[in-house]
């Protein structure tokens, strides 16, 4: 039996699987993610920690299924995006990677927008934009900026370690590629004083980056010469694994972060949403900072023991108060649709008789309200209404959350049979690149099946419409207070009991 090695570098774990040409996972293993160095608006991690995860996960698969591992035909890795790995001319890592949460470049991004008023990318430059991160590096770490040779995404870094070749794909690096466009003879790269040569070779996701090098640590010493495919970011791959990588489909992936988008045949723009060419499809939507990780936060806050999913299920099983709560899920700032690192979360409407079950429902409903906001903006821009939302990620295992999303968004929620759609999507990339399928669409038709579907409950629609309206009012009212609280954090040492806490974060 032949298999491919599919890997998904997530925000909180690294998953790897051996998947056959029928889409069946024959062996899999997950490794907890490395701890991020998070402090206020900083978020960093050494990319070598991801390499160690890949080695550990692959070694476990080779141990569990040695014969299957020996039959690997190709490797495809997907991974978190909006994260920059900075490499020098010898391929060495110059400094820790700046993760998707890092917001240090917020003020620099504002200055860049002023300096590039006529550039089509200017309106998209924010604290999470790769050009703003590069500008921050130039201003704050000039020695690293001078030594910089390449900027890679996390999965590109792993491909480089496997093959010795630096490459990326046009979806994951869309924002940096857009900065190379010349307006009046000048590109956005010139505004920061950097050459676009830091962008690696650009390949399609199903293209081969290179083959496994000789001399790698076990177990890759057994796979010398096996092709490594370029792959794409984790969202793109998971959408393929949900069978939604085609026009007229919507998807929602709820993992460490929440991602929702709609795919159409034509380009469209909507406030706060990412519009990008997904290789013949136009994507409108994008990642938020807060998803199933918000449920993990609540479970930890309430002292839950064991897996997060089981804790949330226990919380949801309790009695619910007749007056609902509103939860703003902006625990880490927000990307889509606000691109504001200073937004903060809130429970609104708390009363003395509210309990853990009310908090749990509010968290689920708050994230679903954010889903609805993104969906409405995308459908409005595209001028079309999608028939269903394909739902994947850790939260998709919770039927209550799936039903809440269906009720608030007013669309059927379809959950695939693949427990890890990102891994299946990576396998789809590999098998298509190997020629087993004529196209990505053909691979989705053959390998993706739907396990269950949740239809909206018409009886709940009026109440959820009213709750959604209050959610939007709450966002508008509390956003200025969030910004003021973030500003106040600069003086935490002056507040009772916070001096030690500030130094420990």
C-alpha positions in Angstrom: 0.0 0.0 0.0 1.3 3.4 -1.0 0.8 6.5 1.2 1.8 10.1 1.5 3.1 11.9 4.5 0.7 14.8 5.3 1.6 17.3 7.9 -0.3 20.3 9.5 1.7 22.8 11.5 -1.0 24.4 13.7 -1.1 27.1 16.2 -1.1 24.8 19.2 0.1 21.4 17.8 1.8 19.6 14.9 -0.1 16.8 13.3 1.2 14.2 10.8 -0.5 11.3 9.1 0.1 8.6 6.6 -2.9 8.8 4.2 -3.6 6.4 1.3 -4.9 7.3 -2.2 -8.5 6.8 -1.0 -8.1 9.4 1.7 -8.0 6.9 4.5 -5.7 7.8 7.4 -3.6 4.7 8.1 -1.5 6.2 11.0 -1.4 9.6 12.6 0.4 11.3 15.5 0.1 14.8 17.1 2.9 16.7 19.0 2.0 19.6 21.3 3.2 22.9 19.8 6.2 24.8 21.2 5.4 27.5 23.8 5.2 30.9 22.2 7.1 33.7 23.7 4.2 36.1 24.2 4.5 39.4 26.0 2.0 42.2 25.5 2.1 42.8 21.7 5.1 40.4 21.2 4.7 36.8 19.9 7.7 34.8 18.8 9.0 31.3 18.4 12.2 29.8 17.0 11.4 28.0 13.7 13.8 25.2 14.7 11.2 24.2 17.3 8.8 23.3 14.4 11.6 21.3 12.8 12.0 19.3 16.0 8.2 18.7 16.0 8.3 17.4 12.4 11.2 15.0 13.3 9.3 13.8 16.4 6.0 13.3 14.7 7.5 11.5 11.7 9.7 9.3 14.0 6.5 8.2 15.8 4.8 7.3 12.5 7.9 5.3 11.4 7.8 3.5 14.7 4.0 2.8 14.6 3.9 1.7 11.0 7.4 1.0 9.6 6.2 -0.7 6.5 3.8 2.1 5.6 6.4 4.7 6.3 8.7 3.0 3.9 6.0 3.3 1.2 5.7 7.1 1.4 5.4 8.4 -2.1 5.4 12.2 -1.4 5.3 14.8 1.4 3.0 17.8 1.7 3.0 20.2 4.7 0.5 22.9 5.4 0.8 25.4 8.2 -0.1 28.6 10.0 0.3 31.8 8.0 0.8 35.5 8.8 4.1 34.3 10.4 7.5 35.2 9.2 10.7 33.2 9.4 13.8 35.3 8.8 16.8 33.5 7.2 20.3 34.7 6.4 22.3 33.9 3.3 23.6 30.6 4.7 20.0 29.5 5.5 20.4 30.2 9.2 17.6 31.6 11.3 18.5 35.2 12.2 15.9 35.7 15.0 12.7 34.0 16.3 9.8 34.0 13.8 7.1 36.6 14.4 3.8 34.8 14.8 0.3 35.6 13.6 -0.4 37.3 17.0 2.5 39.7 17.0 1.3 43.3 16.9 4.6 45.3 17.4 4.4 46.8 14.0 1.0 48.5 14.5 2.4 52.1 14.6 4.8 51.4 11.8 1.9 50.1 9.7 0.1 53.4 10.2 3.1 55.3 8.9 3.4 53.0 5.9 -0.2 53.6 4.9 0.5 57.3 4.9 3.7 56.9 2.8 1.9 54.7 0.2 -1.4 56.4 -0.3 -1.7 55.4 -4.0 -0.4 51.8 -3.7 -3.2 49.2 -4.0 -1.8 47.3 -1.0 -1.7 50.3 1.3 -5.2 49.8 2.7 -4.3 46.3 3.7 -1.2 47.2 5.7 -1.7 46.7 9.4 0.1 45.2 12.4 -0.2 41.7 10.9 1.0 42.5 7.4 4.4 41.1 6.4 5.6 44.4 5.0 4.9 46.1 8.3 6.8 43.3 10.1 9.8 43.8 7.8 9.7 47.6 8.4 9.7 46.9 12.1 12.8 44.7 11.7 14.6 47.4 9.7 13.9 50.0 12.4 14.4 47.9 15.5 16.9 45.2 14.5 19.0 46.7 11.7 21.7 44.1 12.0 19.1 41.4 11.3 17.6 43.4 8.4 21.1 43.8 6.8 21.7 40.0 7.0 18.2 39.1 5.7 18.2 36.9 2.6 14.8 35.2 2.7 11.4 35.5 4.4 9.5 32.2 4.6 6.3 30.9 5.9 6.5 28.2 8.6 5.7 25.3 6.2 8.2 26.8 3.7 10.9 26.6 6.4 10.2 22.9 6.9 10.3 22.3 3.2 13.7 24.1 3.1 15.0 21.9 5.9 13.9 18.8 4.0 15.1 19.7 0.5 17.6 22.6 0.8 15.3 24.6 -1.5 13.6 27.9 -0.6 10.1 28.3 -2.2 6.6 29.4 -1.3 3.2 29.6 -2.9 1.3 32.6 -4.3 -1.6 32.2 -1.8 0.5 32.2 1.4 2.7 35.0 0.2 0.0 37.0 -1.6 0.4 40.1 0.5 4.2 40.3 0.0 3.9 39.6 -3.7 1.3 42.4 -3.9 3.9 44.8 -2.5 6.2 44.2 -5.5 3.7 46.0 -7.8 5.0 49.2 -9.1 3.0 52.5 -8.9 4.6 55.5 -10.6 7.8 53.5 -10.8 8.0 52.6 -7.1 7.0 49.5 -5.2 5.9 49.2 -1.6 9.3 47.5 -0.9 11.1 50.7 -1.7 9.1 52.5 1.0 10.9 50.3 3.6 14.2 50.3 1.9 14.2 46.5 1.2 14.7 44.5 -1.9 11.9 42.1 -3.0 14.6 39.5 -3.5 13.7 38.3 0.0 10.7 36.7 -1.5 11.6 33.1 -2.4 10.7 31.2 -5.6 7.0 31.0 -6.1 5.4 27.7 -7.0 1.9 26.3 -7.2 0.8 24.3 -4.1 1.0 21.0 -6.1 4.5 21.7 -7.5 7.5 19.9 -6.2 9.9 22.1 -4.2 12.6 19.4 -4.3 13.4 15.9 -3.0 14.4 14.8 0.5 18.1 15.5 1.0 20.7 12.9 2.0 22.1 13.3 5.5 18.9 14.2 7.3 18.2 12.9 10.8 16.0 9.8 11.2 13.5 9.0 10.0 13.9 11.1 6.9 17.2 9.2 6.1 14.8 6.5 4.9 13.0 8.8 2.4 15.9 10.2 0.4 14.8 11.3 -3.0 11.0 11.4 -2.1 9.4 14.5 -3.6 8.3 17.3 -1.3 5.4 19.4 -2.6 5.1 23.2 -2.0 1.8 23.0 -0.1 -0.1 26.0 1.1 -1.3 27.6 4.3 -3.4 25.6 6.7 -6.6 27.3 5.8 -6.3 26.6 2.1 -5.4 23.0 2.7 -8.3 22.5 5.2 -10.7 24.0 2.8 -9.6 21.4 0.2 -10.0 18.8 2.9 -13.6 19.9 3.4 -14.3 19.7 -0.3 -15.0 23.5 -0.4 -12.1 24.6 -2.7 -14.5 25.5 -5.5 -16.8 28.4 -6.5 -20.0 29.0 -4.6 -18.8 27.3 -1.4 -18.3 28.8 2.1 -16.2 27.3 4.8 -15.5 27.8 8.5 -12.5 26.3 10.3 -12.4 26.5 14.0 -9.1 25.6 15.4 -6.7 27.7 17.5 -8.1 30.6 15.5 -11.4 31.0 13.6 -11.4 31.3 9.8 -14.4 31.9 7.5 -14.5 32.6 3.8 -16.6 32.4 0.7 -15.2 31.4 -2.7 -16.4 32.8 -6.0 -15.3 33.0 -9.7 -14.8 36.8 -9.7 -12.8 39.2 -7.6 -14.7 41.2 -5.0 -13.7 43.4 -2.1 -15.4 43.9 1.3 -14.4 46.0 4.3 -12.0 44.1 6.5 -12.0 40.9 4.5 -9.1 39.4 2.6 -9.6 39.2 -1.1 -7.0 36.9 -2.7 -6.6 34.8 -5.8 -6.8 31.2 -4.6 -5.4 29.9 -7.9 -8.4 30.4 -10.2 -10.9 31.1 -7.3 -11.3 34.4 -5.5 -11.4 34.1 -1.7 -13.2 36.6 0.4 -13.0 36.3 4.2 -10.0 35.3 6.3 -8.7 34.4 9.8 -9.7 35.9 13.1 -7.5 35.7 16.2 -10.1 33.8 18.2 -11.8 30.5 17.7 -11.9 27.2 19.5 -9.0 28.6 21.6 -11.6 30.8 23.1 -13.4 27.7 24.4 -10.1 26.4 25.7 -9.6 29.7 27.6 -13.1 29.4 29.2 -12.5 25.8 30.1 -9.2 26.7 31.9 -10.8 29.8 33.5 -13.5 27.6 35.0 -11.0 24.9 36.2 -12.0 22.3 33.7 -10.0 19.0 33.9 -9.3 16.8 30.9 -9.8 17.6 27.2 -11.3 21.0 26.4 -14.1 19.5 24.3 -15.3 17.3 27.2 -15.2 20.3 29.6 -17.3 22.4 27.2 -19.8 19.6 26.7 -20.2 19.4 30.5 -20.7 23.1 30.8 -23.3 23.2 28.0 -25.3 20.4 29.7 -26.2 22.6 32.7 -29.3 24.8 33.1 -29.3 28.1 31.2 -30.7 31.4 32.5 -33.5 32.9 30.5 -31.6 36.1 29.8 -28.7 35.4 27.4 -25.2 37.0 27.7 -23.2 38.7 25.0 -19.6 37.7 24.6 -17.1 39.7 22.5 -14.5 37.1 21.5 -11.6 39.5 21.0 -9.2 38.0 23.6 -6.1 38.6 21.4 -7.1 41.6 19.4 -8.7 40.8 16.1 -7.7 40.3 12.5 -10.7 39.7 10.1 -12.7 41.9 9.9 -11.3 44.6 12.1 -7.5 44.3 11.9 -7.2 45.9 15.3 -4.7 44.4 17.8 -6.2 46.6 20.6 -9.7 45.1 20.7 -10.5 43.1 23.8 -13.1 40.6 24.9 -16.0 41.1 27.2 -19.0 39.4 28.8 -22.0 41.8 28.7 -25.2 41.4 30.7 -23.9 39.4 33.6 -26.3 38.9 36.5 -25.9 37.2 39.9 -27.8 34.1 38.7 -25.7 33.5 35.6 -23.5 30.5 35.8 -20.9 28.5 33.9 -23.5 27.2 31.3 -24.4 30.8 30.4 -20.8 31.7 29.9 -20.2 28.6 27.7 -23.2 29.4 25.5 -22.2 33.1 25.3 -18.7 32.1 24.1 -20.1 29.8 21.4 -22.7 32.4 20.3 -20.1 35.2 20.3 -17.8 33.4 17.9 -20.9 32.5 15.7 -21.9 36.2 15.6 -18.4 37.0 14.3 -18.9 34.3 11.7 -22.2 35.9 10.6 -20.6 39.3 10.3 -17.9 38.0 8.0 -20.4 35.9 6.0 -22.7 38.9 5.5 -19.9 41.1 4.2 -18.6 38.4 1.9 -22.0 37.6 0.4 -22.9 41.2 0.1 -19.7 41.9 -1.9 -20.1 38.8 -4.1 -23.8 39.4 -4.6 -24.7 35.8 -3.9 -25.9 33.6 -1.1 -24.2 30.4 -0.3 -26.2 27.2 0.3 -24.2 25.7 3.1 -21.0 26.2 5.2 -18.5 23.4 5.3 -17.3 23.3 9.0 -14.0 21.7 10.2 -11.5 21.9 13.0 -11.6 20.9 16.6 -14.9 22.7 17.3 -16.7 20.8 14.5 -16.8 17.8 16.8 -19.2 19.7 19.1 -22.8 19.3 17.8 -24.1 22.2 20.0 -21.6 24.6 18.5 -22.4 23.4 15.0 -26.1 24.0 15.6 -25.5 27.4 17.1 -23.5 28.4 14.0 -26.3 27.1 11.8 -28.9 29.1 13.7 -27.0 32.4 14.0 -25.7 32.3 10.4 -28.9 31.0 8.9 -27.1 28.4 6.8 -26.8 24.6 7.0 -23.5 23.6 8.5 -22.0 20.5 6.9 -19.2 18.6 8.8 -16.9 16.2 6.8 -15.9 12.7 7.9 -12.2 13.7 8.1 -11.4 14.5 11.7 -8.4 16.6 10.5 -9.4 18.4 7.2 -6.0 20.1 7.1 -4.2 16.7 6.9 -6.6 15.5 4.3 -6.1 18.7 2.3 -2.3 18.2 2.5 -2.8 14.6 1.2 -5.0 16.0 -1.6 -2.1 18.3 -2.6 0.4 15.4 -2.6 -1.8 12.9 -4.4 -2.7 15.5 -7.1 0.9 16.5 -7.4 1.9 12.8 -7.9 -0.7 12.6 -10.7 -3.2 10.3 -9.0 -5.9 12.9 -9.7 -6.2 15.1 -12.7 -7.1 18.2 -10.6 -7.6 19.3 -7.1 -11.4 19.4 -7.8 -11.3 15.7 -8.9 -9.3 14.8 -5.7 -11.9 16.6 -3.6 -14.7 14.7 -5.3 -13.0 11.4 -4.7 -11.7 11.8 -1.2 -14.1 14.1 0.7 -17.4 12.9 2.2 -19.9 14.6 4.5 -20.7 13.0 7.8 -23.6 15.1 9.1 -25.4 18.3 8.4 -27.1 20.8 10.8 -30.0 22.8 9.5 -31.0 26.2 11.0 -33.9 26.0 13.4 -36.5 28.6 12.2 -37.9 28.9 15.7 -34.6 30.3 17.0 -34.1 32.9 14.2 -36.0 35.9 15.8 -34.1 35.6 19.1 -30.8 35.2 17.4 -31.4 38.1 15.1 -32.0 40.3 18.2 -28.9 38.9 20.0 -26.8 39.6 16.9 -28.0 43.2 16.7 -27.1 43.7 20.4 -23.7 42.1 19.7 -23.0 44.6 16.9 -24.0 47.5 19.2 -21.7 46.2 22.0 -18.8 46.0 19.6 -19.2 49.6 18.6 -19.6 50.8 22.2 -16.7 48.9 23.7 -14.0 49.3 21.1 -12.8 52.7 22.4 -12.7 51.4 25.9 -10.6 48.4 24.7 -8.1 50.9 23.2 -7.9 52.9 26.4 -7.3 49.8 28.5 -4.5 48.7 26.3 -3.0 52.2 26.7 -3.4 51.9 30.4 -1.3 48.7 30.3 1.8 50.9 29.8 1.3 52.1 33.4 0.4 48.8 35.1 3.2 49.2 37.6 1.2 52.1 39.1 -1.8 49.9 39.8 -2.0 47.8 43.1 -0.8 44.3 42.7 0.2 44.6 39.0 3.9 45.5 39.2 5.0 41.9 39.6 2.4 40.6 37.1 3.6 43.0 34.5 7.2 41.9 34.8 6.2 38.2 34.7 4.2 38.3 31.4 
